[in-house]
Structure formats: C-alpha cells, structure tokens
Amino acid sequence: MSLWGKTDAVASVPKNTSEVDADKIYFVDSTEAQVTANRAKGLKTPGWNLYSTYVDSDGNTRNRAESLVAMTVTAGDAGDAGAIVLGATQLVSGEEYTIVTAGTTDFTTIGAANNDVGVTFTANNSTTGTGTASPTEDDVVVDS
C-alpha cells in the first residue's frame, strides 16, 4: 500500500501526516507549479505540499510552503483537467475556457467561435447568463 497517491484527491493525500496538517496539504501539478501566483506563495514544487499562512510580529501575512512529496504530474494525470466548472459571470478576461453548458449565455460575445458545448476560447470580456465553462488548466491551488 502506497503512502501517497499522484492524483489531486483526498484519498491520495500522504498518509504520514497529522490531522492538524491534513487541511493544509495541497497537490500541485506541473502546470500549477509554474503559475506566478502559486510561486509567490512558495508553491514551486510539483507534488504534495504543506502550505499555511501566518502573521509575523510586524503584522505582515507570510506564506509557509514545504514540499512533502516531490513528483511531476500533469493536470490531466492529477485529475484536475475539467474538474472546475464556473458560471459564465465568473469567467476572467484573458483566461482560456471550454464551454460545458450554453444556457442563456452568448459565448460569442466574449471570444468563442460559437455557443457549442466543447468549444474552447479565450475570454475577452465579461458576460451574463446561465452558461458554464471549465478552465483549460486548473491554476488555482490556494486562495488565501
């Protein structure tokens, strides 16, 4: 039995960690490790990482990241590709998405060639409606 897995799932979290640390352990795939915001938080190594924030004596928020198990795994192999589905109003200009459901959203107004499910496009504006889309890469590791 392996002590850790190579997918971004609860069952794959390293087994030799305390319950206190369990909520602070994040899987970083090879794409996420290159994202500027993640690197600024110290999440530079693909694999399992222990991550937390704290406030120093001067009142500054600091990041603490420790690599627990280093491994290079792509987003697809980690189970991240297509795992996140966002409402049309949540899409960010400049990011690439794939349409999951068209709903009442006109995705052509924000860069899509058409409104068909499965069409990949780069958002160039904000929109309204009930449609959904999935980011082509899961870049979000930690929101704090």
C-alpha positions in Angstrom: 0.0 0.0 0.0 1.4 3.4 -1.1 1.8 6.2 1.5 0.6 8.7 -1.1 -1.0 8.9 -4.5 -0.4 11.0 -7.6 -3.9 12.4 -8.1 -5.5 15.6 -6.6 -7.9 13.7 -4.4 -8.4 13.2 -0.7 -7.6 9.5 -0.9 -4.1 10.4 -2.3 -3.0 12.7 0.5 0.2 11.5 2.2 -0.8 9.0 5.0 2.0 10.0 7.4 0.6 13.4 8.3 -1.3 14.7 11.4 -5.0 15.5 11.4 -4.0 19.1 12.1 -1.9 19.3 8.9 -4.5 17.4 6.7 -6.4 20.6 5.8 -3.1 22.3 4.8 -1.9 19.8 2.3 -2.3 20.6 -1.4 -1.4 18.7 -4.5 0.4 20.9 -7.1 0.5 19.6 -10.6 3.4 20.6 -13.0 1.3 23.4 -14.6 0.2 24.8 -11.2 3.8 24.9 -10.1 4.6 27.4 -12.9 1.7 29.8 -12.1 3.2 33.1 -10.9 0.6 33.5 -8.0 1.4 30.0 -6.7 5.2 30.5 -7.0 4.8 33.8 -5.0 3.3 31.7 -2.2 6.2 29.3 -2.3 4.3 26.5 -4.1 7.1 25.9 -6.7 7.5 22.1 -6.5 5.0 19.8 -8.1 3.7 17.1 -5.8 2.3 17.2 -2.3 2.9 20.4 -0.3 2.2 21.5 3.2 1.0 25.2 2.9 -0.1 27.7 5.5 -0.1 31.4 6.2 0.7 33.3 9.4 1.1 36.9 10.5 4.5 38.0 11.7 5.3 40.4 14.6 5.1 43.4 12.2 1.5 42.4 11.1 2.6 41.1 7.7 0.9 38.0 6.3 3.6 35.4 5.4 3.4 32.1 3.4 4.9 28.9 4.5 5.3 26.1 2.0 7.1 22.8 2.5 7.4 20.1 -0.2 6.3 16.7 1.3 6.5 14.5 -1.8 8.0 15.9 -5.0 6.7 14.4 -8.2 6.0 15.7 -11.7 2.4 15.0 -12.7 0.4 16.8 -15.4 -3.0 18.4 -14.7 -4.7 15.6 -16.7 -3.0 12.8 -14.8 -3.7 14.5 -11.5 -7.4 14.6 -12.3 -7.6 18.4 -12.5 -8.5 18.9 -16.1 -12.1 19.8 -16.4 -12.8 19.4 -12.7 -13.7 23.0 -12.2 -16.9 24.4 -13.7 -17.6 28.1 -13.5 -20.7 30.1 -14.1 -20.5 32.5 -17.1 -20.4 35.5 -14.8 -17.3 34.1 -13.1 -15.1 34.0 -16.3 -12.0 36.2 -16.3 -10.8 38.0 -19.4 -7.6 36.6 -20.8 -8.1 33.1 -19.5 -8.9 30.1 -21.7 -12.1 28.1 -21.1 -14.2 25.2 -22.7 -18.0 25.6 -22.8 -19.7 23.0 -20.6 -23.3 24.2 -21.0 -24.5 27.1 -23.1 -27.6 28.0 -21.1 -28.7 31.6 -21.8 -25.1 32.8 -22.3 -23.9 34.1 -25.7 -20.3 33.0 -25.5 -19.6 34.5 -28.9 -19.7 38.0 -27.3 -16.6 37.1 -25.2 -14.5 35.3 -27.8 -16.0 31.9 -28.6 -16.5 30.9 -32.3 -20.0 29.6 -31.4 -22.0 28.5 -28.4 -21.5 24.8 -28.8 -20.5 22.6 -25.9 -16.8 21.6 -26.1 -15.7 24.8 -27.8 -12.5 26.2 -26.3 -12.0 30.0 -26.3 -10.1 32.8 -24.6 -12.4 35.1 -22.8 -12.0 38.7 -23.8 -14.8 40.4 -21.8 -17.3 39.6 -19.0 -20.8 38.2 -19.7 -24.1 37.3 -18.3 -26.4 34.3 -18.5 -26.7 30.8 -17.1 -24.0 29.1 -19.2 -21.0 27.3 -17.7 -17.4 26.8 -18.7 -14.4 24.9 -17.5 -10.9 26.4 -17.3 -8.5 24.6 -19.7 -5.9 24.5 -16.8 -6.6 24.3 -13.1 -4.3 27.2 -11.9 -5.8 27.7 -8.5 -4.1 26.0 -5.7 -4.6 28.1 -2.6 -7.0 31.0 -2.3 -5.6 32.6 0.9 
